[in-house]
């Protein structure tokens, strides 16, 4: 739930799609199958400017929750885009 809230608060769906399937930014469902947690943190917090991804340092205190939510969406353990109770 905390990860989903971080996702919504940062408006990540504007680039990665409402179900993390990709739009302007890549599909996070696919990316999180191969991206390590450390690489994910670096990409989110520092950005990937050459690829159009700005840094989001304001997410530092929520990065573990965000990773857990997106990793769960990627591996299927979090089936719903919006978790129950959200």
PDB file with one MODEL, atoms N, CA, C and O in Angstrom:
MODEL        1
ATOM      1  N   UNK A   1       0.819  -1.193   0.000  1.00  0.00           N
ATOM      2  CA  UNK A   1       0.000   0.000   0.000  1.00  0.00           C
ATOM      3  C   UNK A   1       0.867   1.262   0.000  1.00  0.00           C
ATOM      4  O   UNK A   1       0.577   2.215  -0.724  1.00  0.00           O
ATOM      5  N   UNK A   2       1.938   1.269   0.818  1.00  0.00           N
ATOM      6  CA  UNK A   2       2.803   2.449   0.881  1.00  0.00           C
ATOM      7  C   UNK A   2       3.474   2.698  -0.464  1.00  0.00           C
ATOM      8  O   UNK A   2       3.623   3.846  -0.883  1.00  0.00           O
ATOM      9  N   UNK A   3       3.878   1.627  -1.139  1.00  0.00           N
ATOM     10  CA  UNK A   3       4.517   1.767  -2.441  1.00  0.00           C
ATOM     11  C   UNK A   3       3.570   2.328  -3.477  1.00  0.00           C
ATOM     12  O   UNK A   3       3.958   3.171  -4.285  1.00  0.00           O
ATOM     13  N   UNK A   4       2.341   1.872  -3.463  1.00  0.00           N
ATOM     14  CA  UNK A   4       1.336   2.392  -4.390  1.00  0.00           C
ATOM     15  C   UNK A   4       1.085   3.875  -4.117  1.00  0.00           C
ATOM     16  O   UNK A   4       0.950   4.668  -5.049  1.00  0.00           O
ATOM     17  N   UNK A   5       1.024   4.240  -2.856  1.00  0.00           N
ATOM     18  CA  UNK A   5       0.824   5.649  -2.505  1.00  0.00           C
ATOM     19  C   UNK A   5       1.994   6.509  -2.985  1.00  0.00           C
ATOM     20  O   UNK A   5       1.787   7.630  -3.451  1.00  0.00           O
ATOM     21  N   UNK A   6       3.216   5.997  -2.876  1.00  0.00           N
ATOM     22  CA  UNK A   6       4.379   6.728  -3.380  1.00  0.00           C
ATOM     23  C   UNK A   6       4.285   6.865  -4.896  1.00  0.00           C
ATOM     24  O   UNK A   6       4.576   7.929  -5.443  1.00  0.00           O
ATOM     25  N   UNK A   7       3.885   5.806  -5.570  1.00  0.00           N
ATOM     26  CA  UNK A   7       3.687   5.807  -7.028  1.00  0.00           C
ATOM     27  C   UNK A   7       2.698   6.900  -7.421  1.00  0.00           C
ATOM     28  O   UNK A   7       2.963   7.684  -8.332  1.00  0.00           O
ATOM     29  N   UNK A   8       1.581   6.950  -6.747  1.00  0.00           N
ATOM     30  CA  UNK A   8       0.535   7.936  -7.064  1.00  0.00           C
ATOM     31  C   UNK A   8       0.985   9.349  -6.730  1.00  0.00           C
ATOM     32  O   UNK A   8       0.751  10.274  -7.508  1.00  0.00           O
ATOM     33  N   UNK A   9       1.625   9.526  -5.585  1.00  0.00           N
ATOM     34  CA  UNK A   9       2.048  10.862  -5.166  1.00  0.00           C
ATOM     35  C   UNK A   9       3.088  11.448  -6.125  1.00  0.00           C
ATOM     36  O   UNK A   9       3.114  12.659  -6.342  1.00  0.00           O
ATOM     37  N   UNK A  10       3.933  10.609  -6.693  1.00  0.00           N
ATOM     38  CA  UNK A  10       4.970  11.081  -7.612  1.00  0.00           C
ATOM     39  C   UNK A  10       4.454  11.179  -9.054  1.00  0.00           C
ATOM     40  O   UNK A  10       5.173  11.640  -9.940  1.00  0.00           O
ATOM     41  N   UNK A  11       3.209  10.746  -9.287  1.00  0.00           N
ATOM     42  CA  UNK A  11       2.577  10.798 -10.617  1.00  0.00           C
ATOM     43  C   UNK A  11       3.400  10.049 -11.670  1.00  0.00           C
ATOM     44  O   UNK A  11       3.527  10.505 -12.807  1.00  0.00           O
ATOM     45  N   UNK A  12       3.947   8.919 -11.291  1.00  0.00           N
ATOM     46  CA  UNK A  12       4.775   8.124 -12.205  1.00  0.00           C
ATOM     47  C   UNK A  12       3.989   7.644 -13.424  1.00  0.00           C
ATOM     48  O   UNK A  12       4.567   7.385 -14.480  1.00  0.00           O
ATOM     49  N   UNK A  13       2.672   7.527 -13.271  1.00  0.00           N
ATOM     50  CA  UNK A  13       1.839   7.033 -14.373  1.00  0.00           C
ATOM     51  C   UNK A  13       1.853   7.961 -15.586  1.00  0.00           C
ATOM     52  O   UNK A  13       1.514   7.542 -16.693  1.00  0.00           O
ATOM     53  N   UNK A  14       2.244   9.214 -15.382  1.00  0.00           N
ATOM     54  CA  UNK A  14       2.297  10.149 -16.513  1.00  0.00           C
ATOM     55  C   UNK A  14       3.247   9.655 -17.594  1.00  0.00           C
ATOM     56  O   UNK A  14       3.006   9.882 -18.780  1.00  0.00           O
ATOM     57  N   UNK A  15       4.308   8.990 -17.203  1.00  0.00           N
ATOM     58  CA  UNK A  15       5.285   8.482 -18.184  1.00  0.00           C
ATOM     59  C   UNK A  15       5.266   6.958 -18.310  1.00  0.00           C
ATOM     60  O   UNK A  15       5.496   6.418 -19.392  1.00  0.00           O
ATOM     61  N   UNK A  16       4.991   6.268 -17.203  1.00  0.00           N
ATOM     62  CA  UNK A  16       5.078   4.811 -17.208  1.00  0.00           C
ATOM     63  C   UNK A  16       3.728   4.116 -17.331  1.00  0.00           C
ATOM     64  O   UNK A  16       3.671   2.887 -17.302  1.00  0.00           O
ATOM     65  N   UNK A  17       2.643   4.871 -17.467  1.00  0.00           N
ATOM     66  CA  UNK A  17       1.318   4.292 -17.640  1.00  0.00           C
ATOM     67  C   UNK A  17       0.651   3.941 -16.327  1.00  0.00           C
ATOM     68  O   UNK A  17       1.328   3.646 -15.342  1.00  0.00           O
ATOM     69  N   UNK A  18      -0.676   3.970 -16.306  1.00  0.00           N
ATOM     70  CA  UNK A  18      -1.413   3.732 -15.064  1.00  0.00           C
ATOM     71  C   UNK A  18      -1.248   2.322 -14.496  1.00  0.00           C
ATOM     72  O   UNK A  18      -1.453   2.104 -13.302  1.00  0.00           O
ATOM     73  N   UNK A  19      -0.880   1.372 -15.348  1.00  0.00           N
ATOM     74  CA  UNK A  19      -0.661   0.000 -14.885  1.00  0.00           C
ATOM     75  C   UNK A  19       0.801  -0.396 -15.049  1.00  0.00           C
ATOM     76  O   UNK A  19       1.128  -1.580 -15.140  1.00  0.00           O
ATOM     77  N   UNK A  20       1.682   0.614 -15.085  1.00  0.00           N
ATOM     78  CA  UNK A  20       3.125   0.426 -15.194  1.00  0.00           C
ATOM     79  C   UNK A  20       3.544  -0.261 -16.493  1.00  0.00           C
ATOM     80  O   UNK A  20       4.633  -0.830 -16.572  1.00  0.00           O
ATOM     81  N   UNK A  21       2.678  -0.210 -17.514  1.00  0.00           N
ATOM     82  CA  UNK A  21       2.924  -0.920 -18.764  1.00  0.00           C
ATOM     83  C   UNK A  21       3.763  -0.124 -19.765  1.00  0.00           C
ATOM     84  O   UNK A  21       4.113  -0.635 -20.829  1.00  0.00           O
ATOM     85  N   UNK A  22       4.080   1.107 -19.430  1.00  0.00           N
ATOM     86  CA  UNK A  22       4.889   1.951 -20.293  1.00  0.00           C
ATOM     87  C   UNK A  22       4.059   2.873 -21.169  1.00  0.00           C
ATOM     88  O   UNK A  22       2.948   2.537 -21.581  1.00  0.00           O
ATOM     89  N   UNK A  23       4.606   4.010 -21.435  1.00  0.00           N
ATOM     90  CA  UNK A  23       4.042   5.005 -22.362  1.00  0.00           C
ATOM     91  C   UNK A  23       5.253   5.726 -22.949  1.00  0.00           C
ATOM     92  O   UNK A  23       5.958   5.174 -23.794  1.00  0.00           O
ATOM     93  N   UNK A  24       5.492   6.948 -22.505  1.00  0.00           N
ATOM     94  CA  UNK A  24       6.707   7.660 -22.893  1.00  0.00           C
ATOM     95  C   UNK A  24       7.911   6.978 -22.249  1.00  0.00           C
ATOM     96  O   UNK A  24       8.949   6.794 -22.885  1.00  0.00           O
ATOM     97  N   UNK A  25       7.760   6.609 -20.993  1.00  0.00           N
ATOM     98  CA  UNK A  25       8.785   5.854 -20.271  1.00  0.00           C
ATOM     99  C   UNK A  25       8.563   4.365 -20.484  1.00  0.00           C
ATOM    100  O   UNK A  25       7.492   3.957 -20.932  1.00  0.00           O
ATOM    101  N   UNK A  26       9.552   3.556 -20.173  1.00  0.00           N
ATOM    102  CA  UNK A  26       9.434   2.112 -20.405  1.00  0.00           C
ATOM    103  C   UNK A  26       8.453   1.429 -19.457  1.00  0.00           C
ATOM    104  O   UNK A  26       8.064   1.975 -18.425  1.00  0.00           O
ATOM    105  N   UNK A  27       8.075   0.231 -19.841  1.00  0.00           N
ATOM    106  CA  UNK A  27       7.260  -0.625 -18.986  1.00  0.00           C
ATOM    107  C   UNK A  27       8.060  -1.003 -17.758  1.00  0.00           C
ATOM    108  O   UNK A  27       9.160  -1.545 -17.867  1.00  0.00           O
ATOM    109  N   UNK A  28       7.511  -0.718 -16.595  1.00  0.00           N
ATOM    110  CA  UNK A  28       8.186  -1.117 -15.359  1.00  0.00           C
ATOM    111  C   UNK A  28       7.901  -2.573 -15.031  1.00  0.00           C
ATOM    112  O   UNK A  28       8.640  -3.201 -14.273  1.00  0.00           O
ATOM    113  N   UNK A  29       6.838  -3.105 -15.598  1.00  0.00           N
ATOM    114  CA  UNK A  29       6.558  -4.540 -15.445  1.00  0.00           C
ATOM    115  C   UNK A  29       7.725  -5.324 -16.048  1.00  0.00           C
ATOM    116  O   UNK A  29       8.218  -6.278 -15.446  1.00  0.00           O
ATOM    117  N   UNK A  30       8.157  -4.917 -17.233  1.00  0.00           N
ATOM    118  CA  UNK A  30       9.280  -5.587 -17.897  1.00  0.00           C
ATOM    119  C   UNK A  30      10.622  -5.211 -17.255  1.00  0.00           C
ATOM    120  O   UNK A  30      11.452  -6.083 -16.998  1.00  0.00           O
ATOM    121  N   UNK A  31      10.829  -3.940 -17.000  1.00  0.00           N
ATOM    122  CA  UNK A  31      12.124  -3.468 -16.489  1.00  0.00           C
ATOM    123  C   UNK A  31      12.486  -4.088 -15.144  1.00  0.00           C
ATOM    124  O   UNK A  31      13.646  -4.428 -14.912  1.00  0.00           O
ATOM    125  N   UNK A  32      11.511  -4.238 -14.264  1.00  0.00           N
ATOM    126  CA  UNK A  32      11.804  -4.748 -12.922  1.00  0.00           C
ATOM    127  C   UNK A  32      12.084  -6.241 -12.913  1.00  0.00           C
ATOM    128  O   UNK A  32      12.445  -6.795 -11.875  1.00  0.00           O
ATOM    129  N   UNK A  33      11.923  -6.901 -14.054  1.00  0.00           N
ATOM    130  CA  UNK A  33      12.291  -8.313 -14.144  1.00  0.00           C
ATOM    131  C   UNK A  33      13.812  -8.467 -14.179  1.00  0.00           C
ATOM    132  O   UNK A  33      14.337  -9.510 -13.788  1.00  0.00           O
ATOM    133  N   UNK A  34      14.528  -7.429 -14.649  1.00  0.00           N
ATOM    134  CA  UNK A  34      15.980  -7.531 -14.782  1.00  0.00           C
ATOM    135  C   UNK A  34      16.754  -6.463 -14.007  1.00  0.00           C
ATOM    136  O   UNK A  34      17.936  -6.649 -13.719  1.00  0.00           O
ATOM    137  N   UNK A  35      16.114  -5.366 -13.672  1.00  0.00           N
ATOM    138  CA  UNK A  35      16.785  -4.261 -12.990  1.00  0.00           C
ATOM    139  C   UNK A  35      16.996  -4.604 -11.518  1.00  0.00           C
ATOM    140  O   UNK A  35      16.052  -4.986 -10.827  1.00  0.00           O
ATOM    141  N   UNK A  36      18.227  -4.469 -11.039  1.00  0.00           N
ATOM    142  CA  UNK A  36      18.496  -4.741  -9.627  1.00  0.00           C
ATOM    143  C   UNK A  36      17.884  -3.632  -8.768  1.00  0.00           C
ATOM    144  O   UNK A  36      17.552  -2.553  -9.258  1.00  0.00           O
ATOM    145  N   UNK A  37      17.748  -3.923  -7.497  1.00  0.00           N
ATOM    146  CA  UNK A  37      17.209  -2.926  -6.580  1.00  0.00           C
ATOM    147  C   UNK A  37      18.111  -1.694  -6.530  1.00  0.00           C
ATOM    148  O   UNK A  37      17.618  -0.566  -6.521  1.00  0.00           O
ATOM    149  N   UNK A  38      19.417  -1.901  -6.498  1.00  0.00           N
ATOM    150  CA  UNK A  38      20.347  -0.770  -6.467  1.00  0.00           C
ATOM    151  C   UNK A  38      20.237   0.066  -7.736  1.00  0.00           C
ATOM    152  O   UNK A  38      20.244   1.295  -7.669  1.00  0.00           O
ATOM    153  N   UNK A  39      20.137  -0.588  -8.894  1.00  0.00           N
ATOM    154  CA  UNK A  39      19.995   0.139 -10.158  1.00  0.00           C
ATOM    155  C   UNK A  39      18.666   0.889 -10.210  1.00  0.00           C
ATOM    156  O   UNK A  39      18.599   2.004 -10.727  1.00  0.00           O
ATOM    157  N   UNK A  40      17.615   0.279  -9.677  1.00  0.00           N
ATOM    158  CA  UNK A  40      16.313   0.938  -9.608  1.00  0.00           C
ATOM    159  C   UNK A  40      16.411   2.210  -8.768  1.00  0.00           C
ATOM    160  O   UNK A  40      15.961   3.279  -9.182  1.00  0.00           O
ATOM    161  N   UNK A  41      17.004   2.077  -7.588  1.00  0.00           N
ATOM    162  CA  UNK A  41      17.136   3.237  -6.697  1.00  0.00           C
ATOM    163  C   UNK A  41      17.917   4.362  -7.367  1.00  0.00           C
ATOM    164  O   UNK A  41      17.529   5.528  -7.296  1.00  0.00           O
ATOM    165  N   UNK A  42      19.008   4.006  -8.011  1.00  0.00           N
ATOM    166  CA  UNK A  42      19.821   5.016  -8.682  1.00  0.00           C
ATOM    167  C   UNK A  42      19.034   5.692  -9.806  1.00  0.00           C
ATOM    168  O   UNK A  42      19.075   6.915  -9.942  1.00  0.00           O
ATOM    169  N   UNK A  43      18.326   4.912 -10.600  1.00  0.00           N
ATOM    170  CA  UNK A  43      17.546   5.467 -11.710  1.00  0.00           C
ATOM    171  C   UNK A  43      16.469   6.420 -11.203  1.00  0.00           C
ATOM    172  O   UNK A  43      16.279   7.497 -11.767  1.00  0.00           O
ATOM    173  N   UNK A  44      15.774   6.037 -10.158  1.00  0.00           N
ATOM    174  CA  UNK A  44      14.689   6.875  -9.638  1.00  0.00           C
ATOM    175  C   UNK A  44      15.237   8.119  -8.939  1.00  0.00           C
ATOM    176  O   UNK A  44      14.779   9.231  -9.200  1.00  0.00           O
ATOM    177  N   UNK A  45      16.190   7.938  -8.075  1.00  0.00           N
ATOM    178  CA  UNK A  45      16.679   9.055  -7.265  1.00  0.00           C
ATOM    179  C   UNK A  45      17.566  10.022  -8.049  1.00  0.00           C
ATOM    180  O   UNK A  45      17.482  11.236  -7.862  1.00  0.00           O
ATOM    181  N   UNK A  46      18.416   9.481  -8.927  1.00  0.00           N
ATOM    182  CA  UNK A  46      19.339  10.326  -9.683  1.00  0.00           C
ATOM    183  C   UNK A  46      18.853  10.627 -11.096  1.00  0.00           C
ATOM    184  O   UNK A  46      19.277  11.608 -11.708  1.00  0.00           O
ATOM    185  N   UNK A  47      17.970   9.790 -11.608  1.00  0.00           N
ATOM    186  CA  UNK A  47      17.464   9.959 -12.962  1.00  0.00           C
ATOM    187  C   UNK A  47      18.356   9.307 -13.996  1.00  0.00           C
ATOM    188  O   UNK A  47      19.462   8.847 -13.709  1.00  0.00           O
ATOM    189  N   UNK A  48      17.844   9.285 -15.188  1.00  0.00           N
ATOM    190  CA  UNK A  48      18.574   8.831 -16.371  1.00  0.00           C
ATOM    191  C   UNK A  48      18.316   9.894 -17.435  1.00  0.00           C
ATOM    192  O   UNK A  48      17.542   9.691 -18.371  1.00  0.00           O
ATOM    193  N   UNK A  49      18.973  11.012 -17.269  1.00  0.00           N
ATOM    194  CA  UNK A  49      18.705  12.196 -18.078  1.00  0.00           C
ATOM    195  C   UNK A  49      18.794  11.900 -19.569  1.00  0.00           C
ATOM    196  O   UNK A  49      17.955  12.370 -20.338  1.00  0.00           O
ATOM    197  N   UNK A  50      19.791  11.132 -19.994  1.00  0.00           N
ATOM    198  CA  UNK A  50      19.956  10.815 -21.415  1.00  0.00           C
ATOM    199  C   UNK A  50      18.752  10.063 -21.982  1.00  0.00           C
ATOM    200  O   UNK A  50      18.496  10.101 -23.185  1.00  0.00           O
ATOM    201  N   UNK A  51      18.015   9.377 -21.099  1.00  0.00           N
ATOM    202  CA  UNK A  51      16.831   8.634 -21.526  1.00  0.00           C
ATOM    203  C   UNK A  51      15.530   9.387 -21.224  1.00  0.00           C
ATOM    204  O   UNK A  51      14.438   8.869 -21.461  1.00  0.00           O
ATOM    205  N   UNK A  52      15.653  10.606 -20.702  1.00  0.00           N
ATOM    206  CA  UNK A  52      14.475  11.411 -20.413  1.00  0.00           C
ATOM    207  C   UNK A  52      13.884  11.232 -19.033  1.00  0.00           C
ATOM    208  O   UNK A  52      12.805  11.751 -18.745  1.00  0.00           O
ATOM    209  N   UNK A  53      14.578  10.504 -18.175  1.00  0.00           N
ATOM    210  CA  UNK A  53      14.086  10.253 -16.814  1.00  0.00           C
ATOM    211  C   UNK A  53      14.725  11.249 -15.851  1.00  0.00           C
ATOM    212  O   UNK A  53      15.934  11.206 -15.624  1.00  0.00           O
ATOM    213  N   UNK A  54      13.915  12.148 -15.283  1.00  0.00           N
ATOM    214  CA  UNK A  54      14.474  13.080 -14.295  1.00  0.00           C
ATOM    215  C   UNK A  54      14.698  12.372 -12.964  1.00  0.00           C
ATOM    216  O   UNK A  54      14.086  11.340 -12.688  1.00  0.00           O
ATOM    217  N   UNK A  55      15.563  12.926 -12.162  1.00  0.00           N
ATOM    218  CA  UNK A  55      15.772  12.401 -10.824  1.00  0.00           C
ATOM    219  C   UNK A  55      14.619  12.785  -9.905  1.00  0.00           C
ATOM    220  O   UNK A  55      14.010  13.843 -10.060  1.00  0.00           O
ATOM    221  N   UNK A  56      14.335  11.923  -8.961  1.00  0.00           N
ATOM    222  CA  UNK A  56      13.271  12.149  -7.982  1.00  0.00           C
ATOM    223  C   UNK A  56      13.824  11.968  -6.577  1.00  0.00           C
ATOM    224  O   UNK A  56      13.411  11.050  -5.869  1.00  0.00           O
ATOM    225  N   UNK A  57      14.751  12.825  -6.158  1.00  0.00           N
ATOM    226  CA  UNK A  57      15.367  12.654  -4.837  1.00  0.00           C
ATOM    227  C   UNK A  57      14.376  12.765  -3.682  1.00  0.00           C
ATOM    228  O   UNK A  57      14.642  12.264  -2.589  1.00  0.00           O
ATOM    229  N   UNK A  58      13.249  13.408  -3.912  1.00  0.00           N
ATOM    230  CA  UNK A  58      12.225  13.537  -2.870  1.00  0.00           C
ATOM    231  C   UNK A  58      11.611  12.187  -2.507  1.00  0.00           C
ATOM    232  O   UNK A  58      10.900  12.086  -1.508  1.00  0.00           O
ATOM    233  N   UNK A  59      11.873  11.155  -3.299  1.00  0.00           N
ATOM    234  CA  UNK A  59      11.341   9.815  -3.007  1.00  0.00           C
ATOM    235  C   UNK A  59      12.289   8.973  -2.150  1.00  0.00           C
ATOM    236  O   UNK A  59      12.001   7.806  -1.888  1.00  0.00           O
ATOM    237  N   UNK A  60      13.400   9.537  -1.717  1.00  0.00           N
ATOM    238  CA  UNK A  60      14.413   8.764  -0.984  1.00  0.00           C
ATOM    239  C   UNK A  60      13.835   8.018   0.214  1.00  0.00           C
ATOM    240  O   UNK A  60      14.190   6.864   0.452  1.00  0.00           O
ATOM    241  N   UNK A  61      12.954   8.660   0.965  1.00  0.00           N
ATOM    242  CA  UNK A  61      12.409   7.998   2.157  1.00  0.00           C
ATOM    243  C   UNK A  61      11.302   6.993   1.830  1.00  0.00           C
ATOM    244  O   UNK A  61      10.829   6.281   2.716  1.00  0.00           O
ATOM    245  N   UNK A  62      10.889   6.935   0.559  1.00  0.00           N
ATOM    246  CA  UNK A  62       9.829   6.013   0.142  1.00  0.00           C
ATOM    247  C   UNK A  62      10.319   4.995  -0.884  1.00  0.00           C
ATOM    248  O   UNK A  62       9.536   4.182  -1.373  1.00  0.00           O
ATOM    249  N   UNK A  63      11.613   5.036  -1.212  1.00  0.00           N
ATOM    250  CA  UNK A  63      12.131   4.240  -2.324  1.00  0.00           C
ATOM    251  C   UNK A  63      11.983   2.742  -2.095  1.00  0.00           C
ATOM    252  O   UNK A  63      11.690   2.015  -3.044  1.00  0.00           O
ATOM    253  N   UNK A  64      12.172   2.257  -0.883  1.00  0.00           N
ATOM    254  CA  UNK A  64      12.021   0.822  -0.630  1.00  0.00           C
ATOM    255  C   UNK A  64      10.582   0.370  -0.813  1.00  0.00           C
ATOM    256  O   UNK A  64      10.334  -0.706  -1.356  1.00  0.00           O
ATOM    257  N   UNK A  65       9.632   1.182  -0.365  1.00  0.00           N
ATOM    258  CA  UNK A  65       8.215   0.848  -0.551  1.00  0.00           C
ATOM    259  C   UNK A  65       7.841   0.875  -2.034  1.00  0.00           C
ATOM    260  O   UNK A  65       7.114   0.005  -2.514  1.00  0.00           O
ATOM    261  N   UNK A  66       8.337   1.869  -2.746  1.00  0.00           N
ATOM    262  CA  UNK A  66       8.054   1.973  -4.179  1.00  0.00           C
ATOM    263  C   UNK A  66       8.635   0.772  -4.918  1.00  0.00           C
ATOM    264  O   UNK A  66       7.972   0.185  -5.773  1.00  0.00           O
ATOM    265  N   UNK A  67       9.859   0.413  -4.592  1.00  0.00           N
ATOM    266  CA  UNK A  67      10.479  -0.750  -5.225  1.00  0.00           C
ATOM    267  C   UNK A  67       9.666  -2.017  -4.940  1.00  0.00           C
ATOM    268  O   UNK A  67       9.404  -2.801  -5.852  1.00  0.00           O
ATOM    269  N   UNK A  68       9.270  -2.217  -3.696  1.00  0.00           N
ATOM    270  CA  UNK A  68       8.513  -3.423  -3.333  1.00  0.00           C
ATOM    271  C   UNK A  68       7.212  -3.504  -4.124  1.00  0.00           C
ATOM    272  O   UNK A  68       6.851  -4.575  -4.611  1.00  0.00           O
ATOM    273  N   UNK A  69       6.510  -2.392  -4.256  1.00  0.00           N
ATOM    274  CA  UNK A  69       5.262  -2.372  -5.021  1.00  0.00           C
ATOM    275  C   UNK A  69       5.520  -2.713  -6.487  1.00  0.00           C
ATOM    276  O   UNK A  69       4.849  -3.577  -7.050  1.00  0.00           O
ATOM    277  N   UNK A  70       6.485  -2.042  -7.103  1.00  0.00           N
ATOM    278  CA  UNK A  70       6.738  -2.259  -8.525  1.00  0.00           C
ATOM    279  C   UNK A  70       7.323  -3.640  -8.798  1.00  0.00           C
ATOM    280  O   UNK A  70       6.994  -4.258  -9.810  1.00  0.00           O
ATOM    281  N   UNK A  71       8.179  -4.128  -7.917  1.00  0.00           N
ATOM    282  CA  UNK A  71       8.718  -5.482  -8.070  1.00  0.00           C
ATOM    283  C   UNK A  71       7.594  -6.496  -7.952  1.00  0.00           C
ATOM    284  O   UNK A  71       7.558  -7.478  -8.694  1.00  0.00           O
ATOM    285  N   UNK A  72       6.682  -6.264  -7.027  1.00  0.00           N
ATOM    286  CA  UNK A  72       5.522  -7.142  -6.886  1.00  0.00           C
ATOM    287  C   UNK A  72       4.627  -7.123  -8.112  1.00  0.00           C
ATOM    288  O   UNK A  72       4.111  -8.163  -8.519  1.00  0.00           O
ATOM    289  N   UNK A  73       4.440  -5.959  -8.700  1.00  0.00           N
ATOM    290  CA  UNK A  73       3.668  -5.864  -9.949  1.00  0.00           C
ATOM    291  C   UNK A  73       4.387  -6.629 -11.055  1.00  0.00           C
ATOM    292  O   UNK A  73       3.749  -7.298 -11.867  1.00  0.00           O
ATOM    293  N   UNK A  74       5.707  -6.531 -11.086  1.00  0.00           N
ATOM    294  CA  UNK A  74       6.495  -7.194 -12.124  1.00  0.00           C
ATOM    295  C   UNK A  74       6.473  -8.715 -11.986  1.00  0.00           C
ATOM    296  O   UNK A  74       6.331  -9.429 -12.979  1.00  0.00           O
ATOM    297  N   UNK A  75       6.612  -9.207 -10.764  1.00  0.00           N
ATOM    298  CA  UNK A  75       6.661 -10.661 -10.595  1.00  0.00           C
ATOM    299  C   UNK A  75       5.292 -11.300 -10.371  1.00  0.00           C
ATOM    300  O   UNK A  75       5.186 -12.519 -10.235  1.00  0.00           O
ATOM    301  N   UNK A  76       4.248 -10.477 -10.333  1.00  0.00           N
ATOM    302  CA  UNK A  76       2.889 -10.995 -10.225  1.00  0.00           C
ATOM    303  C   UNK A  76       2.376 -11.180  -8.813  1.00  0.00           C
ATOM    304  O   UNK A  76       1.227 -11.583  -8.630  1.00  0.00           O
ATOM    305  N   UNK A  77       3.196 -10.898  -7.803  1.00  0.00           N
ATOM    306  CA  UNK A  77       2.715 -11.070  -6.433  1.00  0.00           C
ATOM    307  C   UNK A  77       1.776  -9.949  -6.005  1.00  0.00           C
ATOM    308  O   UNK A  77       1.040 -10.097  -5.029  1.00  0.00           O
ATOM    309  N   UNK A  78       1.796  -8.833  -6.724  1.00  0.00           N
ATOM    310  CA  UNK A  78       0.827  -7.751  -6.530  1.00  0.00           C
ATOM    311  C   UNK A  78       0.020  -7.690  -7.822  1.00  0.00           C
ATOM    312  O   UNK A  78       0.435  -7.080  -8.807  1.00  0.00           O
ATOM    313  N   UNK A  79      -1.127  -8.328  -7.791  1.00  0.00           N
ATOM    314  CA  UNK A  79      -1.920  -8.479  -9.017  1.00  0.00           C
ATOM    315  C   UNK A  79      -2.660  -7.208  -9.415  1.00  0.00           C
ATOM    316  O   UNK A  79      -2.793  -6.905 -10.600  1.00  0.00           O
ATOM    317  N   UNK A  80      -3.134  -6.478  -8.434  1.00  0.00           N
ATOM    318  CA  UNK A  80      -3.946  -5.300  -8.711  1.00  0.00           C
ATOM    319  C   UNK A  80      -3.082  -4.051  -8.792  1.00  0.00           C
ATOM    320  O   UNK A  80      -2.182  -3.851  -7.976  1.00  0.00           O
ATOM    321  N   UNK A  81      -3.366  -3.210  -9.787  1.00  0.00           N
ATOM    322  CA  UNK A  81      -2.665  -1.937  -9.895  1.00  0.00           C
ATOM    323  C   UNK A  81      -2.895  -1.132  -8.629  1.00  0.00           C
ATOM    324  O   UNK A  81      -1.962  -0.568  -8.057  1.00  0.00           O
ATOM    325  N   UNK A  82      -4.134  -1.086  -8.204  1.00  0.00           N
ATOM    326  CA  UNK A  82      -4.492  -0.375  -6.962  1.00  0.00           C
ATOM    327  C   UNK A  82      -4.758  -1.445  -5.899  1.00  0.00           C
ATOM    328  O   UNK A  82      -5.766  -2.149  -5.958  1.00  0.00           O
ATOM    329  N   UNK A  83      -3.856  -1.559  -4.937  1.00  0.00           N
ATOM    330  CA  UNK A  83      -4.024  -2.610  -3.915  1.00  0.00           C
ATOM    331  C   UNK A  83      -5.329  -2.464  -3.148  1.00  0.00           C
ATOM    332  O   UNK A  83      -5.859  -1.364  -2.990  1.00  0.00           O
ATOM    333  N   UNK A  84      -5.829  -3.589  -2.680  1.00  0.00           N
ATOM    334  CA  UNK A  84      -7.052  -3.568  -1.861  1.00  0.00           C
ATOM    335  C   UNK A  84      -6.875  -2.644  -0.675  1.00  0.00           C
ATOM    336  O   UNK A  84      -5.841  -2.672  -0.007  1.00  0.00           O
ATOM    337  N   UNK A  85      -7.860  -1.842  -0.418  1.00  0.00           N
ATOM    338  CA  UNK A  85      -7.831  -0.907   0.696  1.00  0.00           C
ATOM    339  C   UNK A  85      -7.262   0.446   0.343  1.00  0.00           C
ATOM    340  O   UNK A  85      -7.254   1.352   1.176  1.00  0.00           O
ATOM    341  N   UNK A  86      -6.783   0.600  -0.882  1.00  0.00           N
ATOM    342  CA  UNK A  86      -6.193   1.892  -1.278  1.00  0.00           C
ATOM    343  C   UNK A  86      -7.267   2.858  -1.737  1.00  0.00           C
ATOM    344  O   UNK A  86      -6.961   3.991  -2.107  1.00  0.00           O
TER     345      UNK A  86
ENDMDL
END
